[in-house]
Amino acid sequence: MNRTAIEAATTTSVPDLFRHVRSQTETLSAPLSPEDSMLQSMEDASPIKWHLAHTTWFYEEFIIRPNDPGYVSPDDRFAFLFNSYYEQAGPRHARDKRGLVSRPSLSEVRSYRAHVDDAMARLLDVGDDAITALAELGCHHEMQHQELMMTDLLHGLSHNPLLPTYRDPEPMPVASELPLSFIAHEGGLVEIGHQGDGFAYDCEQPRHRTFLAPFRIATRPVTNRDWIDFIDAGGYGTPTLWLSDGWARAQADGWDAPLYWWRQNEEWWTFTLRGAQPVNLDAPVCHVSYYEADAFARWAGARLPTEAEWEVAHRNTPLRGNLLETGALRPLPAGGPWGDVWEWTQSPFTPYPGFRPPEGAIGEYNGKFMANQYVLRGGACTTPAAQMRPTYRTFFYPHQRWQMLGLRLAQDC
């Protein structure tokens, strides 16, 4: 998606955004059978049916129930089944057992969505500012789950020996190798964080000053070709390149390549939402953990950028994505712009100076996760266009790999 389309997506009225987001979720889930929609391959991932219901519960719990006294839920038990982690919203079903909830059926969940959509349409017609603001948050929450739907589904399908496809295969784009180069930045006192009237999550604020030493940052992400050089050089077998926790994790889990990679006829292959395909050498590497990214950077004589460095370097850089709405669902051959893969930074996910979470259960959205995770920047081919902005902070634990996680190198000047 080009910049004009992204700007249009971010200036759409909230009622129109709500209709678009809800429709897009249905479009993404439409090719899937009820059996596909029940897959839960690990605790970190959730079934598609649960995503469809949870995003609906979010509107019901935080917007409809407090503002529509005449509202009647199709089933009050859904609040227990489809709450995720909101302690103030009450008890919830165990996360690792979401794939065991065969009932309600997929059709009943779709009816639940339609029921809530009708109630939301009535409330949005009122034009109340507080309701509109919460609805906008709900839309962006659902967009995050659209991304999770794709990556959770990929992980689930990867465990099927038949290697089924979500979308039909298509030829890989042909590209030539793009040399790795760096752009220098003078550093100094800079401002980072969201500003303006557009939507942003609470963790992107407040905008604040921070000091940067002079640095250099790569003009493109690390590619699969680069990563194969790391593998061939023994990167996965050299403990001095790795953080201690990372080395222990790599040994325990048998890491010797990015997630979904395997060797076939002397060639690297990978599993994608379009099925098994040869690794595209000039596409950004993805499905690598923070530990792997850090080890690669050390091997390459570089480091991971801080999130402040990344934001300053990319605040005026054109966006390459978004591929979710074009149906590509995989990174394109690497170029200078960002938006094909999330890019690890060395920055822990902690609050900005002056951060205050909102009151109530909504305050649990980001604030309580600000420990033991690392920030990634940029967005990926699975990230909805309206969320692609240089200030967006996503975060994952350092061992996690099932998301579209890649890296870009930095160096001290």
C-alpha positions as CSV (number, residue, x, y, z in Angstrom):
1,M,0.0,0.0,0.0
2,N,1.4,3.4,-0.9
3,R,1.7,6.5,1.3
4,T,-1.5,8.1,0.0
5,A,-3.5,5.0,0.8
6,I,-2.0,4.9,4.3
7,E,-2.8,8.5,4.9
8,A,-6.4,7.9,3.8
9,A,-6.7,4.9,6.2
10,T,-5.5,7.1,9.1
11,T,-7.9,10.0,8.4
12,T,-11.1,7.9,7.9
13,S,-14.0,8.6,10.3
14,V,-14.2,6.2,13.2
15,P,-17.6,4.7,12.1
16,D,-16.1,4.0,8.6
17,L,-12.9,2.7,10.1
18,F,-14.9,0.4,12.3
19,R,-16.8,-1.0,9.4
20,H,-13.6,-1.5,7.4
21,V,-11.7,-3.2,10.2
22,R,-14.6,-5.6,10.9
23,S,-14.9,-6.4,7.2
24,Q,-11.2,-7.0,6.8
25,T,-11.2,-9.5,9.7
26,E,-14.0,-11.4,8.0
27,T,-12.1,-11.3,4.7
28,L,-8.9,-12.7,6.3
29,S,-10.8,-15.5,8.0
30,A,-13.1,-16.4,5.1
31,P,-10.8,-19.0,3.4
32,L,-10.6,-21.0,6.6
33,S,-12.6,-24.1,7.5
34,P,-14.0,-24.6,11.0
35,E,-11.2,-27.0,11.6
36,D,-8.6,-24.5,10.5
37,S,-10.2,-22.0,12.9
38,M,-9.6,-24.2,15.9
39,L,-5.8,-24.6,15.6
40,Q,-3.7,-23.7,18.6
41,S,-0.2,-24.9,18.1
42,M,1.4,-23.3,21.3
43,E,0.4,-21.1,24.2
44,D,1.7,-18.0,22.5
45,A,-0.7,-18.5,19.6
46,S,-4.5,-18.5,19.6
47,P,-7.1,-20.1,17.4
48,I,-8.7,-17.9,14.6
49,K,-12.1,-18.5,16.2
50,W,-10.8,-17.1,19.5
51,H,-9.4,-14.0,17.7
52,L,-12.8,-13.4,16.0
53,A,-14.6,-13.6,19.3
54,H,-12.1,-11.8,21.5
55,T,-12.0,-8.7,19.3
56,T,-15.8,-8.7,19.5
57,W,-15.8,-9.1,23.3
58,F,-13.5,-6.0,23.5
59,Y,-16.2,-3.7,22.0
60,E,-18.9,-5.4,24.1
61,E,-17.0,-5.2,27.4
62,F,-15.5,-1.7,27.2
63,I,-17.9,0.2,25.0
64,I,-21.4,-1.4,24.7
65,R,-22.1,-2.6,28.2
66,P,-21.1,0.7,29.9
67,N,-23.0,2.8,27.4
68,D,-26.1,0.8,26.4
69,P,-28.2,-0.2,29.4
70,G,-30.6,-2.1,27.2
71,Y,-28.0,-4.3,25.6
72,V,-28.3,-8.0,26.0
73,S,-25.4,-10.3,25.1
74,P,-26.0,-13.5,23.1
75,D,-24.3,-15.4,25.9
76,D,-22.9,-13.8,29.1
77,R,-20.5,-16.7,29.4
78,F,-18.6,-15.3,26.4
79,A,-17.0,-12.8,28.8
80,F,-15.2,-15.7,30.5
81,L,-14.2,-17.5,27.3
82,F,-12.9,-14.5,25.4
83,N,-11.3,-12.2,27.9
84,S,-7.6,-12.3,27.3
85,Y,-5.6,-10.7,30.2
86,Y,-7.8,-8.0,31.7
87,E,-7.8,-8.7,35.4
88,Q,-10.3,-5.9,36.1
89,A,-12.7,-7.4,33.6
90,G,-13.0,-10.6,35.5
91,P,-11.9,-14.2,35.4
92,R,-11.0,-15.9,32.1
93,H,-10.4,-19.2,30.4
94,A,-6.8,-20.5,30.4
95,R,-4.8,-19.2,27.5
96,D,-3.2,-22.5,26.7
97,K,-6.6,-24.2,26.4
98,R,-8.3,-21.8,23.9
99,G,-8.0,-24.5,21.2
100,L,-10.2,-26.8,23.3
101,V,-13.2,-24.5,23.1
102,S,-15.1,-26.3,20.3
103,R,-18.3,-24.6,21.4
104,P,-19.6,-22.0,20.6
105,S,-19.2,-23.0,17.0
106,L,-17.6,-20.8,14.3
107,S,-21.0,-19.9,13.0
108,E,-22.2,-18.9,16.5
109,V,-19.1,-16.7,16.9
110,R,-19.9,-15.0,13.5
111,S,-23.4,-14.4,14.8
112,Y,-21.9,-12.9,17.9
113,R,-19.8,-10.5,15.8
114,A,-22.9,-9.4,13.8
115,H,-24.8,-8.8,17.1
116,V,-22.1,-6.6,18.5
117,D,-21.6,-4.8,15.2
118,D,-25.3,-3.8,15.3
119,A,-25.0,-2.5,18.8
120,M,-21.8,-0.6,18.0
121,A,-23.4,1.0,14.9
122,R,-26.2,2.4,17.1
123,L,-23.7,3.8,19.6
124,L,-21.4,5.3,17.0
125,D,-24.4,7.1,15.5
126,V,-24.7,9.1,18.7
127,G,-21.3,10.8,18.1
128,D,-20.2,10.8,21.7
129,D,-16.5,11.7,21.9
130,A,-15.6,9.2,24.6
131,I,-17.3,6.4,22.8
132,T,-15.6,7.3,19.5
133,A,-12.2,7.4,21.2
134,L,-12.7,3.9,22.7
135,A,-14.1,2.6,19.4
136,E,-10.9,3.8,17.6
137,L,-8.8,2.0,20.2
138,G,-10.9,-1.1,19.6
139,C,-10.3,-0.9,15.8
140,H,-6.6,-0.7,16.4
141,H,-6.8,-3.5,18.8
142,E,-8.6,-5.6,16.2
143,M,-5.9,-4.6,13.6
144,Q,-3.3,-6.0,16.0
145,H,-5.3,-9.3,16.1
146,Q,-5.5,-9.4,12.3
147,E,-1.7,-9.6,12.3
148,L,-1.8,-12.2,15.0
149,M,-4.4,-14.2,13.1
150,M,-2.0,-14.5,10.1
151,T,1.1,-15.4,12.2
152,D,-0.8,-17.8,14.5
153,L,-2.3,-19.5,11.5
154,L,1.1,-19.8,9.9
155,H,2.5,-21.5,13.0
156,G,-0.5,-23.8,13.2
157,L,-0.3,-24.9,9.5
158,S,3.4,-25.4,9.8
159,H,2.8,-28.4,12.0
160,N,0.7,-30.2,9.4
161,P,2.8,-32.7,7.4
162,L,0.8,-31.8,4.3
163,L,2.1,-28.2,4.5
164,P,-1.2,-26.7,3.5
165,T,-1.5,-23.2,2.0
166,Y,-3.6,-20.3,3.2
167,R,-3.3,-18.5,-0.2
168,D,-2.4,-19.9,-3.6
169,P,1.4,-20.1,-4.3
170,E,2.8,-17.4,-6.6
171,P,6.2,-16.8,-8.2
172,M,8.9,-15.2,-6.0
173,P,9.8,-11.6,-7.0
174,V,13.1,-11.5,-8.9
175,A,15.7,-9.1,-7.6
176,S,19.4,-8.5,-7.6
177,E,21.5,-8.4,-4.4
178,L,21.4,-5.0,-2.8
179,P,24.8,-4.1,-1.1
180,L,24.7,-3.3,2.5
181,S,25.6,0.3,3.3
182,F,25.1,2.7,6.2
183,I,23.9,6.2,6.7
184,A,25.5,8.4,9.4
185,H,23.5,10.5,11.8
186,E,25.0,13.2,14.0
187,G,22.9,12.4,17.0
188,G,22.5,15.0,19.6
189,L,19.4,16.0,21.6
190,V,16.4,14.7,19.8
191,E,12.7,14.2,20.4
192,I,10.9,10.9,19.9
193,G,7.4,9.7,20.5
194,H,4.0,10.4,19.0
195,Q,2.8,13.9,18.5
196,G,-0.3,15.3,16.7
197,D,-3.9,14.3,16.5
198,G,-3.6,10.9,14.8
199,F,-4.1,7.7,16.7
200,A,-1.3,6.3,18.8
201,Y,-1.1,3.8,21.7
202,D,-0.4,5.1,25.2
203,C,3.1,3.5,25.1
204,E,4.1,5.7,22.2
205,Q,3.7,8.8,24.4
206,P,4.5,11.3,25.8
207,R,6.9,12.8,23.3
208,H,10.1,13.5,25.0
209,R,13.8,14.4,24.6
210,T,16.7,12.0,24.6
211,F,20.3,12.2,23.7
212,L,21.9,10.2,20.9
213,A,25.6,9.7,20.3
214,P,26.6,9.8,16.6
215,F,25.6,6.6,14.9
216,R,25.3,4.8,11.6
217,I,22.3,2.7,10.5
218,A,21.9,0.3,7.6
219,T,20.0,1.4,4.5
220,R,18.2,-2.0,4.4
221,P,17.3,-4.8,6.7
222,V,19.4,-8.0,7.0
223,T,18.5,-10.4,4.1
224,N,18.2,-14.1,3.9
225,R,21.4,-14.1,1.8
226,D,23.1,-12.4,4.7
227,W,21.7,-14.9,7.1
228,I,22.9,-17.9,5.1
229,D,26.4,-16.4,5.3
230,F,26.0,-16.4,9.1
231,I,24.8,-20.0,9.1
232,D,27.6,-21.1,6.8
233,A,30.2,-19.3,9.0
234,G,29.1,-21.4,12.0
235,G,27.1,-18.6,13.7
236,Y,24.7,-21.0,15.4
237,G,27.6,-23.0,16.8
238,T,29.8,-20.2,18.1
239,P,28.9,-19.5,21.8
240,T,31.0,-16.4,22.0
241,L,28.6,-14.6,19.6
242,W,25.6,-15.2,21.9
243,L,24.2,-13.8,25.1
244,S,24.2,-16.5,27.7
245,D,20.4,-16.8,27.9
246,G,20.3,-16.9,24.1
247,W,22.9,-19.6,23.8
248,A,21.0,-21.7,26.3
249,R,17.8,-21.3,24.5
250,A,19.3,-22.0,21.1
251,Q,20.8,-25.2,22.4
252,A,17.7,-26.3,24.3
253,D,15.4,-25.7,21.2
254,G,17.9,-26.9,18.6
255,W,18.0,-23.6,16.6
256,D,20.2,-23.8,13.5
257,A,18.3,-21.5,11.2
258,P,15.3,-19.1,11.3
259,L,11.9,-20.6,12.2
260,Y,10.3,-22.5,9.3
261,W,13.5,-23.1,7.4
262,W,14.9,-26.4,6.3
263,R,17.4,-27.8,3.8
264,Q,16.1,-29.6,0.7
265,N,18.3,-30.7,-2.2
266,E,21.2,-28.4,-1.1
267,E,18.8,-25.4,-1.0
268,W,17.2,-23.6,1.9
269,W,13.4,-23.7,1.9
270,T,10.8,-22.1,4.1
271,F,7.1,-22.5,5.0
272,T,4.9,-19.5,4.2
273,L,1.2,-18.7,4.1
274,R,1.5,-19.5,0.4
275,G,3.0,-22.9,1.2
276,A,6.5,-24.3,1.0
277,Q,8.9,-22.2,-1.1
278,P,12.6,-21.7,-1.7
279,V,14.0,-19.0,0.5
280,N,14.0,-15.7,-1.3
281,L,17.7,-14.7,-0.9
282,D,17.2,-11.0,-1.2
283,A,14.1,-10.7,1.0
284,P,14.5,-9.5,4.6
285,V,15.2,-12.4,7.0
286,C,12.3,-12.9,9.4
287,H,11.2,-15.3,12.2
288,V,14.4,-14.7,14.1
289,S,14.5,-14.1,17.9
290,Y,16.2,-11.2,19.6
291,Y,18.9,-13.6,20.7
292,E,19.6,-14.6,17.1
293,A,19.4,-11.0,15.9
294,D,21.9,-9.9,18.6
295,A,24.3,-12.8,17.7
296,F,24.1,-11.9,14.0
297,A,24.9,-8.2,14.7
298,R,27.9,-9.2,16.8
299,W,29.1,-11.6,14.0
300,A,28.7,-8.8,11.5
301,G,30.8,-6.3,13.5
302,A,27.7,-4.2,14.3
303,R,24.9,-4.0,16.8
304,L,21.2,-3.5,16.9
305,P,19.9,0.1,16.9
306,T,18.2,1.6,19.9
307,E,14.6,2.4,19.3
308,A,15.4,6.2,19.4
309,E,18.0,5.7,16.7
310,W,15.6,3.8,14.6
311,E,12.8,6.4,15.0
312,V,15.1,9.3,14.2
313,A,16.5,7.5,11.2
314,H,13.1,6.6,9.7
315,R,10.8,9.5,10.6
316,N,11.1,10.9,7.1
317,T,11.8,7.6,5.3
318,P,9.1,6.4,2.9
319,L,7.1,3.3,3.9
320,R,7.5,0.2,1.8
321,G,4.4,-1.8,3.0
322,N,1.7,-2.7,3.5
323,L,1.4,-6.1,1.9
324,L,-1.4,-7.5,4.1
325,E,-4.1,-5.8,2.0
326,T,-2.5,-6.8,-1.3
327,G,-2.5,-10.4,-0.2
328,A,1.3,-10.9,-0.6
329,L,1.7,-11.8,3.1
330,R,5.5,-12.1,2.8
331,P,8.4,-9.7,2.7
332,L,9.5,-8.4,-0.7
333,P,13.2,-8.3,-1.8
334,A,15.0,-5.9,0.6
335,G,15.1,-2.2,-0.2
336,G,15.8,1.0,1.8
337,P,12.3,1.7,3.0
338,W,10.8,-0.1,6.0
339,G,7.6,-2.0,6.5
340,D,8.3,-5.6,5.4
341,V,9.4,-7.1,8.7
342,W,9.4,-5.9,12.3
343,E,13.0,-4.9,13.2
344,W,14.5,-5.7,16.6
345,T,16.0,-2.9,18.6
346,Q,18.3,-3.3,21.7
347,S,15.8,-1.2,23.7
348,P,13.8,-2.8,26.5
349,F,10.1,-2.1,26.5
350,T,9.8,0.3,29.3
351,P,7.7,3.4,29.8
352,Y,8.6,6.8,28.4
353,P,9.3,9.5,30.9
354,G,6.0,10.8,32.2
355,F,4.0,7.8,31.0
356,R,0.7,7.2,32.8
357,P,-1.6,4.3,31.8
358,P,-5.3,5.2,31.4
359,E,-7.6,4.5,34.3
360,G,-9.6,1.3,34.5
361,A,-9.1,-2.0,32.7
362,I,-8.0,-0.3,29.5
363,G,-4.9,0.8,31.4
364,E,-3.9,-2.9,31.3
365,Y,-3.5,-2.7,27.5
366,N,0.3,-2.0,27.4
367,G,1.6,-0.7,30.8
368,K,1.7,-4.0,32.7
369,F,3.8,-5.7,30.0
370,M,6.7,-3.2,30.4
371,A,9.2,-5.8,31.7
372,N,11.5,-8.4,30.2
373,Q,10.6,-7.6,26.5
374,Y,12.3,-5.8,23.7
375,V,11.0,-3.1,21.3
376,L,10.6,-3.7,17.6
377,R,10.0,-0.9,15.1
378,G,8.6,-0.6,11.6
379,G,5.8,-3.0,11.0
380,A,5.6,-6.1,8.7
381,C,3.8,-7.5,5.7
382,T,1.2,-8.7,8.1
383,T,0.7,-5.3,9.8
384,P,-2.5,-3.4,8.8
385,A,-1.7,-0.2,6.9
386,A,-3.4,2.2,9.4
387,Q,-0.9,1.1,12.0
388,M,2.3,1.8,10.1
389,R,4.0,4.8,11.7
390,P,7.6,5.4,12.8
391,T,6.6,5.9,16.5
392,Y,4.8,2.5,16.8
393,R,6.3,0.3,19.4
394,T,5.6,-3.4,19.4
395,F,7.3,-5.7,21.8
396,F,8.1,-9.4,22.2
397,Y,10.1,-11.6,24.6
398,P,13.7,-12.2,23.4
399,H,13.1,-15.9,22.6
400,Q,10.0,-15.5,20.4
401,R,10.2,-16.2,16.7
402,W,6.7,-16.9,15.2
403,Q,6.0,-13.2,14.3
404,M,7.5,-11.5,11.3
405,L,10.6,-10.5,13.2
406,G,13.8,-9.3,11.5
407,L,16.6,-6.8,12.0
408,R,18.6,-3.8,10.7
409,L,22.2,-3.2,11.8
410,A,23.7,-0.1,13.4
411,Q,27.1,1.0,14.4
412,D,28.8,3.6,16.5
413,C,30.5,6.4,14.6
